[in-house]
Amino acid sequence: REDIDIFEELRDRQNELNYGVGKRYITRTQRGFLNVHTDRSDPFETGNIVSQLSDGQIVTSIGPMIDNWIEHDGGGWSIASYEGFTWLVPIEE
């Protein structure tokens, strides 16, 4: 039974990784920060900003990327890339 439990846990973790959960990203900025939003409505929306990421800060996704937005352990959602600039660069491990 323990082998089955271990196998199921490994399979579940692999599925999470395949969907981007637990993926690490390094923040790149144009003005020294990247906004963290409560939702993924609009990267220029200011009424839903809960935090900011600094250039070089590393975050870990807690869900899959949706419409180029990443939910991460920095407290909410940030845009991954926009108008040709990549804000959250995947760290290949």
Salt bridges, closest charged atoms under 4 A:
ASP5 OD1 - ARG1 NH2 3.45
ASP12 OD1 - ARG11 NH2 3.66
GLU16 OE1 - ARG13 NH1 3.07
GLU92 OE2 - LYS23 NZ 3.94
GLU93 OE2 - ARG24 NE 3.05
